[in-house]
Amino acid sequence: MFTRRFWILTAERMIKTFAQTLAGVLVAGATMSVAGWKTALSAAALAAIVSVLTSIGSLKIGPADSPSVVSPAPAPVTPVPATPAAPQAEAAPLPVAA
């Protein structure tokens, strides 16, 4: 259930969520002149905690050993190129009846 792969994927999601939330709050705060670093870090930490809890809650829903709720898309099938047909000899012209 809580395998190394699960925790690596969960940590990746948590770090991404933290960084995205921190950037979003700072940008929004800069335009609104309200949010400072303390507010931004608090919001990012809360979002990271929620991300980990969501990953743990998704264990029984998605694929095994993954924090995802959706199964990975199957690998695309590469079409096999058609082999060129052997050149055919030109047919002899039909005799014309007189």
N, CA, C and O atoms as CSV, one atom per row, in Angstrom:
chain,resi,resn,atom,element,x,y,z
A,1,MET,N,N,0.834,-1.184,0.000
A,1,MET,CA,C,0.000,0.000,0.000
A,1,MET,C,C,0.883,1.253,0.000
A,1,MET,O,O,0.874,2.010,-0.971
A,2,PHE,N,N,1.628,1.475,1.056
A,2,PHE,CA,C,2.497,2.653,1.117
A,2,PHE,C,C,3.899,2.249,0.672
A,2,PHE,O,O,4.800,2.088,1.494
A,3,THR,N,N,4.068,2.091,-0.613
A,3,THR,CA,C,5.351,1.663,-1.154
A,3,THR,C,C,6.248,2.871,-1.413
A,3,THR,O,O,5.809,4.020,-1.349
A,4,ARG,N,N,7.486,2.587,-1.701
A,4,ARG,CA,C,8.453,3.646,-2.032
A,4,ARG,C,C,7.971,4.449,-3.240
A,4,ARG,O,O,8.061,5.677,-3.250
A,5,ARG,N,N,7.461,3.756,-4.254
A,5,ARG,CA,C,6.961,4.428,-5.465
A,5,ARG,C,C,5.818,5.378,-5.119
A,5,ARG,O,O,5.761,6.496,-5.630
A,6,PHE,N,N,4.913,4.935,-4.255
A,6,PHE,CA,C,3.789,5.772,-3.852
A,6,PHE,C,C,4.289,7.057,-3.196
A,6,PHE,O,O,3.812,8.144,-3.524
A,7,TRP,N,N,5.243,6.943,-2.276
A,7,TRP,CA,C,5.728,8.124,-1.565
A,7,TRP,C,C,6.521,9.054,-2.470
A,7,TRP,O,O,6.475,10.271,-2.293
A,8,ILE,N,N,7.242,8.507,-3.430
A,8,ILE,CA,C,7.967,9.360,-4.385
A,8,ILE,C,C,6.980,10.158,-5.227
A,8,ILE,O,O,7.150,11.363,-5.415
A,9,LEU,N,N,5.948,9.487,-5.732
A,9,LEU,CA,C,4.943,10.180,-6.538
A,9,LEU,C,C,4.160,11.196,-5.701
A,9,LEU,O,O,3.834,12.282,-6.179
A,10,THR,N,N,3.866,10.839,-4.471
A,10,THR,CA,C,3.150,11.760,-3.577
A,10,THR,C,C,4.005,12.982,-3.255
A,10,THR,O,O,3.504,14.107,-3.249
A,11,ALA,N,N,5.286,12.767,-2.990
A,11,ALA,CA,C,6.190,13.891,-2.703
A,11,ALA,C,C,6.304,14.817,-3.913
A,11,ALA,O,O,6.328,16.039,-3.766
A,12,GLU,N,N,6.374,14.237,-5.090
A,12,GLU,CA,C,6.431,15.067,-6.302
A,12,GLU,C,C,5.176,15.934,-6.427
A,12,GLU,O,O,5.268,17.125,-6.724
A,13,ARG,N,N,4.022,15.342,-6.202
A,13,ARG,CA,C,2.761,16.101,-6.268
A,13,ARG,C,C,2.725,17.195,-5.196
A,13,ARG,O,O,2.282,18.314,-5.455
A,14,MET,N,N,3.192,16.861,-3.996
A,14,MET,CA,C,3.174,17.823,-2.900
A,14,MET,C,C,4.079,19.020,-3.215
A,14,MET,O,O,3.691,20.169,-3.001
A,15,ILE,N,N,5.272,18.750,-3.716
A,15,ILE,CA,C,6.210,19.836,-4.040
A,15,ILE,C,C,5.661,20.716,-5.150
A,15,ILE,O,O,5.760,21.941,-5.083
A,16,LYS,N,N,5.083,20.097,-6.171
A,16,LYS,CA,C,4.486,20.876,-7.264
A,16,LYS,C,C,3.331,21.734,-6.751
A,16,LYS,O,O,3.218,22.907,-7.107
A,17,THR,N,N,2.490,21.157,-5.928
A,17,THR,CA,C,1.353,21.902,-5.378
A,17,THR,C,C,1.832,23.066,-4.522
A,17,THR,O,O,1.289,24.167,-4.612
A,18,PHE,N,N,2.850,22.829,-3.688
A,18,PHE,CA,C,3.396,23.888,-2.848
A,18,PHE,C,C,3.920,25.038,-3.705
A,18,PHE,O,O,3.600,26.201,-3.459
A,19,ALA,N,N,4.724,24.703,-4.707
A,19,ALA,CA,C,5.319,25.737,-5.559
A,19,ALA,C,C,4.262,26.500,-6.356
A,19,ALA,O,O,4.342,27.721,-6.483
A,20,GLN,N,N,3.279,25.789,-6.888
A,20,GLN,CA,C,2.230,26.445,-7.670
A,20,GLN,C,C,1.393,27.369,-6.790
A,20,GLN,O,O,1.059,28.482,-7.197
A,21,THR,N,N,1.055,26.912,-5.591
A,21,THR,CA,C,0.256,27.743,-4.690
A,21,THR,C,C,1.044,28.957,-4.229
A,21,THR,O,O,0.509,30.065,-4.179
A,22,LEU,N,N,2.311,28.754,-3.892
A,22,LEU,CA,C,3.151,29.862,-3.459
A,22,LEU,C,C,3.249,30.918,-4.571
A,22,LEU,O,O,3.091,32.112,-4.317
A,23,ALA,N,N,3.505,30.473,-5.783
A,23,ALA,CA,C,3.598,31.415,-6.904
A,23,ALA,C,C,2.270,32.120,-7.137
A,23,ALA,O,O,2.239,33.330,-7.365
A,24,GLY,N,N,1.184,31.377,-7.081
A,24,GLY,CA,C,-0.136,31.972,-7.311
A,24,GLY,C,C,-0.497,33.021,-6.275
A,24,GLY,O,O,-1.007,34.089,-6.615
A,25,VAL,N,N,-0.232,32.718,-5.011
A,25,VAL,CA,C,-0.562,33.671,-3.946
A,25,VAL,C,C,0.328,34.901,-4.037
A,25,VAL,O,O,-0.141,36.024,-3.850
A,26,LEU,N,N,1.609,34.696,-4.322
A,26,LEU,CA,C,2.510,35.841,-4.435
A,26,LEU,C,C,2.146,36.742,-5.614
A,26,LEU,O,O,2.170,37.966,-5.492
A,27,VAL,N,N,1.810,36.143,-6.749
A,27,VAL,CA,C,1.429,36.938,-7.919
A,27,VAL,C,C,0.116,37.663,-7.653
A,27,VAL,O,O,-0.010,38.857,-7.928
A,28,ALA,N,N,-0.855,36.937,-7.120
A,28,ALA,CA,C,-2.136,37.579,-6.817
A,28,ALA,C,C,-1.960,38.638,-5.741
A,28,ALA,O,O,-2.578,39.701,-5.805
A,29,GLY,N,N,-1.121,38.352,-4.753
A,29,GLY,CA,C,-0.882,39.319,-3.681
A,29,GLY,C,C,-0.145,40.545,-4.180
A,29,GLY,O,O,-0.374,41.652,-3.694
A,30,ALA,N,N,0.745,40.352,-5.153
A,30,ALA,CA,C,1.488,41.492,-5.693
A,30,ALA,C,C,0.565,42.422,-6.459
A,30,ALA,O,O,0.738,43.640,-6.428
A,31,THR,N,N,-0.403,41.856,-7.137
A,31,THR,CA,C,-1.325,42.699,-7.889
A,31,THR,C,C,-2.356,43.354,-6.973
A,31,THR,O,O,-2.861,44.437,-7.269
A,32,MET,N,N,-2.663,42.690,-5.860
A,32,MET,CA,C,-3.653,43.246,-4.940
A,32,MET,C,C,-2.989,43.942,-3.745
A,32,MET,O,O,-3.675,44.555,-2.927
A,33,SER,N,N,-1.670,43.851,-3.644
A,33,SER,CA,C,-0.894,44.453,-2.547
A,33,SER,C,C,-1.396,44.027,-1.172
A,33,SER,O,O,-1.444,44.833,-0.243
A,34,VAL,N,N,-1.769,42.749,-1.049
A,34,VAL,CA,C,-2.298,42.289,0.232
A,34,VAL,C,C,-1.432,41.172,0.819
A,34,VAL,O,O,-1.030,41.246,1.981
A,35,ALA,N,N,-1.148,40.152,0.033
A,35,ALA,CA,C,-0.498,38.950,0.556
A,35,ALA,C,C,1.008,39.151,0.673
A,35,ALA,O,O,1.656,39.639,-0.252
A,36,GLY,N,N,1.547,38.771,1.813
A,36,GLY,CA,C,2.985,38.800,2.023
A,36,GLY,C,C,3.532,37.392,2.030
A,36,GLY,O,O,2.809,36.436,1.749
A,37,TRP,N,N,4.812,37.260,2.351
A,37,TRP,CA,C,5.449,35.957,2.354
A,37,TRP,C,C,4.826,35.021,3.388
A,37,TRP,O,O,4.650,33.833,3.115
A,38,LYS,N,N,4.499,35.528,4.542
A,38,LYS,CA,C,3.926,34.677,5.587
A,38,LYS,C,C,2.597,34.083,5.129
A,38,LYS,O,O,2.342,32.894,5.322
A,39,THR,N,N,1.759,34.910,4.528
A,39,THR,CA,C,0.463,34.430,4.021
A,39,THR,C,C,0.661,33.438,2.887
A,39,THR,O,O,-0.011,32.408,2.826
A,40,ALA,N,N,1.590,33.756,1.987
A,40,ALA,CA,C,1.842,32.875,0.840
A,40,ALA,C,C,2.375,31.519,1.293
A,40,ALA,O,O,1.928,30.483,0.802
A,41,LEU,N,N,3.332,31.519,2.231
A,41,LEU,CA,C,3.883,30.253,2.722
A,41,LEU,C,C,2.836,29.450,3.489
A,41,LEU,O,O,2.812,28.223,3.392
A,42,SER,N,N,1.990,30.106,4.231
A,42,SER,CA,C,0.927,29.404,4.962
A,42,SER,C,C,-0.045,28.742,3.994
A,42,SER,O,O,-0.424,27.586,4.179
A,43,ALA,N,N,-0.444,29.470,2.972
A,43,ALA,CA,C,-1.375,28.913,1.975
A,43,ALA,C,C,-0.727,27.756,1.217
A,43,ALA,O,O,-1.376,26.743,0.954
A,44,ALA,N,N,0.550,27.907,0.864
A,44,ALA,CA,C,1.252,26.844,0.136
A,44,ALA,C,C,1.417,25.598,1.004
A,44,ALA,O,O,1.269,24.479,0.514
A,45,ALA,N,N,1.723,25.785,2.292
A,45,ALA,CA,C,1.856,24.635,3.198
A,45,ALA,C,C,0.528,23.907,3.355
A,45,ALA,O,O,0.483,22.677,3.350
A,46,LEU,N,N,-0.547,24.665,3.493
A,46,LEU,CA,C,-1.866,24.037,3.610
A,46,LEU,C,C,-2.214,23.258,2.342
A,46,LEU,O,O,-2.737,22.146,2.417
A,47,ALA,N,N,-1.925,23.837,1.189
A,47,ALA,CA,C,-2.196,23.145,-0.072
A,47,ALA,C,C,-1.357,21.874,-0.195
A,47,ALA,O,O,-1.844,20.865,-0.706
A,48,ALA,N,N,-0.105,21.906,0.265
A,48,ALA,CA,C,0.752,20.721,0.215
A,48,ALA,C,C,0.206,19.621,1.122
A,48,ALA,O,O,0.215,18.449,0.747
A,49,ILE,N,N,-0.264,19.986,2.302
A,49,ILE,CA,C,-0.853,18.995,3.224
A,49,ILE,C,C,-2.107,18.374,2.605
A,49,ILE,O,O,-2.307,17.161,2.676
A,50,VAL,N,N,-2.932,19.199,2.009
A,50,VAL,CA,C,-4.144,18.687,1.357
A,50,VAL,C,C,-3.767,17.763,0.196
A,50,VAL,O,O,-4.442,16.762,-0.042
A,51,SER,N,N,-2.703,18.092,-0.522
A,51,SER,CA,C,-2.248,17.243,-1.624
A,51,SER,C,C,-1.847,15.855,-1.127
A,51,SER,O,O,-2.200,14.850,-1.744
A,52,VAL,N,N,-1.114,15.794,-0.015
A,52,VAL,CA,C,-0.713,14.503,0.548
A,52,VAL,C,C,-1.938,13.725,1.019
A,52,VAL,O,O,-2.045,12.526,0.763
A,53,LEU,N,N,-2.847,14.385,1.693
A,53,LEU,CA,C,-4.062,13.703,2.165
A,53,LEU,C,C,-4.913,13.200,1.004
A,53,LEU,O,O,-5.505,12.124,1.084
A,54,THR,N,N,-4.972,13.974,-0.066
A,54,THR,CA,C,-5.711,13.537,-1.255
A,54,THR,C,C,-5.056,12.305,-1.872
A,54,THR,O,O,-5.743,11.376,-2.297
A,55,SER,N,N,-3.728,12.303,-1.918
A,55,SER,CA,C,-3.011,11.137,-2.454
A,55,SER,C,C,-3.275,9.893,-1.617
A,55,SER,O,O,-3.496,8.812,-2.163
A,56,ILE,N,N,-3.255,10.038,-0.309
A,56,ILE,CA,C,-3.532,8.892,0.573
A,56,ILE,C,C,-4.980,8.431,0.393
A,56,ILE,O,O,-5.252,7.231,0.363
A,57,GLY,N,N,-5.892,9.370,0.276
A,57,GLY,CA,C,-7.297,9.016,0.071
A,57,GLY,C,C,-7.574,8.367,-1.276
A,57,GLY,O,O,-8.597,7.704,-1.448
A,58,SER,N,N,-6.669,8.551,-2.232
A,58,SER,CA,C,-6.869,8.003,-3.575
A,58,SER,C,C,-6.312,6.599,-3.738
A,58,SER,O,O,-6.419,6.015,-4.816
A,59,LEU,N,N,-5.723,6.053,-2.693
A,59,LEU,CA,C,-5.083,4.735,-2.815
A,59,LEU,C,C,-6.023,3.638,-3.295
A,59,LEU,O,O,-5.640,2.829,-4.140
A,60,LYS,N,N,-7.217,3.597,-2.786
A,60,LYS,CA,C,-8.143,2.514,-3.134
A,60,LYS,C,C,-8.922,2.786,-4.422
A,60,LYS,O,O,-9.689,1.936,-4.873
A,61,ILE,N,N,-8.731,3.963,-5.013
A,61,ILE,CA,C,-9.517,4.324,-6.193
A,61,ILE,C,C,-8.768,4.049,-7.485
A,61,ILE,O,O,-9.308,3.414,-8.390
A,62,GLY,N,N,-7.541,4.516,-7.581
A,62,GLY,CA,C,-6.769,4.424,-8.821
A,62,GLY,C,C,-5.920,3.175,-8.883
A,62,GLY,O,O,-6.170,2.199,-8.175
A,63,PRO,N,N,-4.908,3.217,-9.741
A,63,PRO,CA,C,-4.010,2.072,-9.881
A,63,PRO,C,C,-3.226,1.815,-8.590
A,63,PRO,O,O,-3.001,2.732,-7.799
A,64,ALA,N,N,-2.822,0.584,-8.390
A,64,ALA,CA,C,-2.057,0.219,-7.197
A,64,ALA,C,C,-0.733,0.968,-7.177
A,64,ALA,O,O,-0.140,1.222,-8.225
A,65,ASP,N,N,-0.274,1.320,-5.986
A,65,ASP,CA,C,1.005,2.017,-5.782
A,65,ASP,C,C,1.077,3.378,-6.446
A,65,ASP,O,O,2.163,3.848,-6.785
A,66,SER,N,N,-0.065,4.011,-6.634
A,66,SER,CA,C,-0.075,5.325,-7.279
A,66,SER,C,C,-1.044,6.244,-6.556
A,66,SER,O,O,-2.121,5.812,-6.147
A,67,PRO,N,N,-0.669,7.512,-6.396
A,67,PRO,CA,C,-1.595,8.462,-5.775
A,67,PRO,C,C,-2.621,9.010,-6.763
A,67,PRO,O,O,-3.432,9.863,-6.405
A,68,SER,N,N,-2.589,8.533,-7.976
A,68,SER,CA,C,-3.495,9.030,-9.008
A,68,SER,C,C,-4.839,8.316,-8.942
A,68,SER,O,O,-4.912,7.153,-8.543
A,69,VAL,N,N,-5.894,9.007,-9.332
A,69,VAL,CA,C,-7.217,8.380,-9.369
A,69,VAL,C,C,-7.563,7.881,-10.765
A,69,VAL,O,O,-8.592,7.230,-10.949
A,70,VAL,N,N,-6.730,8.172,-11.736
A,70,VAL,CA,C,-6.982,7.713,-13.102
A,70,VAL,C,C,-5.885,6.746,-13.512
A,70,VAL,O,O,-4.731,6.883,-13.106
A,71,SER,N,N,-6.260,5.775,-14.318
A,71,SER,CA,C,-5.282,4.826,-14.826
A,71,SER,C,C,-4.474,5.487,-15.935
A,71,SER,O,O,-4.999,6.325,-16.669
A,72,PRO,N,N,-3.208,5.121,-16.063
A,72,PRO,CA,C,-2.420,5.704,-17.141
A,72,PRO,C,C,-2.970,5.287,-18.503
A,72,PRO,O,O,-3.508,4.191,-18.663
A,73,ALA,N,N,-2.829,6.160,-19.454
A,73,ALA,CA,C,-3.305,5.853,-20.802
A,73,ALA,C,C,-2.472,4.713,-21.369
A,73,ALA,O,O,-1.266,4.645,-21.130
A,74,PRO,N,N,-3.102,3.825,-22.111
A,74,PRO,CA,C,-2.321,2.744,-22.709
A,74,PRO,C,C,-1.329,3.314,-23.719
A,74,PRO,O,O,-1.570,4.352,-24.336
A,75,ALA,N,N,-0.225,2.619,-23.867
A,75,ALA,CA,C,0.793,3.077,-24.808
A,75,ALA,C,C,0.222,3.072,-26.220
A,75,ALA,O,O,-0.490,2.143,-26.600
A,76,PRO,N,N,0.531,4.105,-26.998
A,76,PRO,CA,C,0.009,4.132,-28.356
A,76,PRO,C,C,0.608,3.008,-29.188
A,76,PRO,O,O,1.780,2.660,-29.045
A,77,VAL,N,N,-0.205,2.462,-30.040
A,77,VAL,CA,C,0.241,1.386,-30.911
A,77,VAL,C,C,0.875,2.017,-32.141
A,77,VAL,O,O,0.252,2.818,-32.837
A,78,THR,N,N,2.117,1.645,-32.395
A,78,THR,CA,C,2.811,2.165,-33.560
A,78,THR,C,C,2.410,1.329,-34.763
A,78,THR,O,O,2.586,0.111,-34.763
A,79,PRO,N,N,1.867,1.984,-35.796
A,79,PRO,CA,C,1.464,1.208,-36.967
A,79,PRO,C,C,2.691,0.653,-37.689
A,79,PRO,O,O,3.727,1.310,-37.792
A,80,VAL,N,N,2.544,-0.555,-38.176
A,80,VAL,CA,C,3.613,-1.190,-38.939
A,80,VAL,C,C,3.517,-0.674,-40.365
A,80,VAL,O,O,2.457,-0.759,-40.986
A,81,PRO,N,N,4.627,-0.134,-40.897
A,81,PRO,CA,C,4.550,0.375,-42.265
A,81,PRO,C,C,4.267,-0.756,-43.243
A,81,PRO,O,O,4.797,-1.860,-43.121
A,82,ALA,N,N,3.433,-0.452,-44.199
A,82,ALA,CA,C,3.097,-1.448,-45.219
A,82,ALA,C,C,4.307,-1.683,-46.106
A,82,ALA,O,O,5.027,-0.753,-46.470
A,83,THR,N,N,4.512,-2.942,-46.442
A,83,THR,CA,C,5.628,-3.237,-47.338
A,83,THR,C,C,5.203,-2.885,-48.756
A,83,THR,O,O,4.079,-3.176,-49.164
A,84,PRO,N,N,6.104,-2.260,-49.502
A,84,PRO,CA,C,5.729,-1.893,-50.869
A,84,PRO,C,C,5.488,-3.144,-51.696
A,84,PRO,O,O,6.190,-4.146,-51.560
A,85,ALA,N,N,4.499,-3.064,-52.541
A,85,ALA,CA,C,4.171,-4.190,-53.409
A,85,ALA,C,C,5.257,-4.329,-54.475
A,85,ALA,O,O,5.869,-3.349,-54.899
A,86,ALA,N,N,5.472,-5.561,-54.889
A,86,ALA,CA,C,6.467,-5.805,-55.936
A,86,ALA,C,C,5.982,-5.155,-57.226
A,86,ALA,O,O,4.797,-5.206,-57.553
A,87,PRO,N,N,6.916,-4.542,-57.955
A,87,PRO,CA,C,6.472,-3.909,-59.215
A,87,PRO,C,C,5.919,-4.969,-60.168
A,87,PRO,O,O,6.468,-6.062,-60.309
A,88,GLN,N,N,4.840,-4.611,-60.798
A,88,GLN,CA,C,4.224,-5.536,-61.734
A,88,GLN,C,C,4.656,-5.183,-63.143
A,88,GLN,O,O,4.810,-4.013,-63.491
A,89,ALA,N,N,4.845,-6.206,-63.936
A,89,ALA,CA,C,5.230,-5.997,-65.337
A,89,ALA,C,C,4.028,-5.422,-66.070
A,89,ALA,O,O,2.881,-5.764,-65.784
A,90,GLU,N,N,4.317,-4.547,-67.017
A,90,GLU,CA,C,3.216,-3.992,-67.800
A,90,GLU,C,C,2.577,-5.073,-68.641
A,90,GLU,O,O,3.262,-5.927,-69.205
A,91,ALA,N,N,1.282,-5.032,-68.721
A,91,ALA,CA,C,0.559,-6.023,-69.524
A,91,ALA,C,C,0.755,-5.675,-71.010
A,91,ALA,O,O,0.788,-4.507,-71.398
A,92,ALA,N,N,0.879,-6.710,-71.802
A,92,ALA,CA,C,1.045,-6.517,-73.249
A,92,ALA,C,C,-0.247,-5.960,-73.807
A,92,ALA,O,O,-1.328,-6.367,-73.382
A,93,PRO,N,N,-0.157,-5.043,-74.745
A,93,PRO,CA,C,-1.387,-4.506,-75.320
A,93,PRO,C,C,-2.204,-5.595,-76.013
A,93,PRO,O,O,-1.651,-6.516,-76.615
A,94,LEU,N,N,-3.493,-5.479,-75.921
A,94,LEU,CA,C,-4.367,-6.455,-76.558
A,94,LEU,C,C,-4.385,-6.208,-78.075
A,94,LEU,O,O,-4.383,-5.067,-78.536
A,95,PRO,N,N,-4.402,-7.296,-78.821
A,95,PRO,CA,C,-4.463,-7.124,-80.284
A,95,PRO,C,C,-5.796,-6.508,-80.677
A,95,PRO,O,O,-6.838,-6.813,-80.096
A,96,VAL,N,N,-5.742,-5.657,-81.649
A,96,VAL,CA,C,-6.931,-4.990,-82.125
A,96,VAL,C,C,-7.489,-5.790,-83.299
A,96,VAL,O,O,-6.756,-6.093,-84.240
A,97,ALA,N,N,-8.766,-6.132,-83.257
A,97,ALA,CA,C,-9.399,-6.897,-84.341
A,97,ALA,C,C,-9.638,-5.971,-85.524
A,97,ALA,O,O,-10.044,-4.819,-85.365
A,98,ALA,N,N,-9.377,-6.502,-86.711
A,98,ALA,CA,C,-9.554,-5.686,-87.914
A,98,ALA,C,C,-10.926,-5.759,-88.481
A,98,ALA,O,O,-11.210,-5.120,-89.494
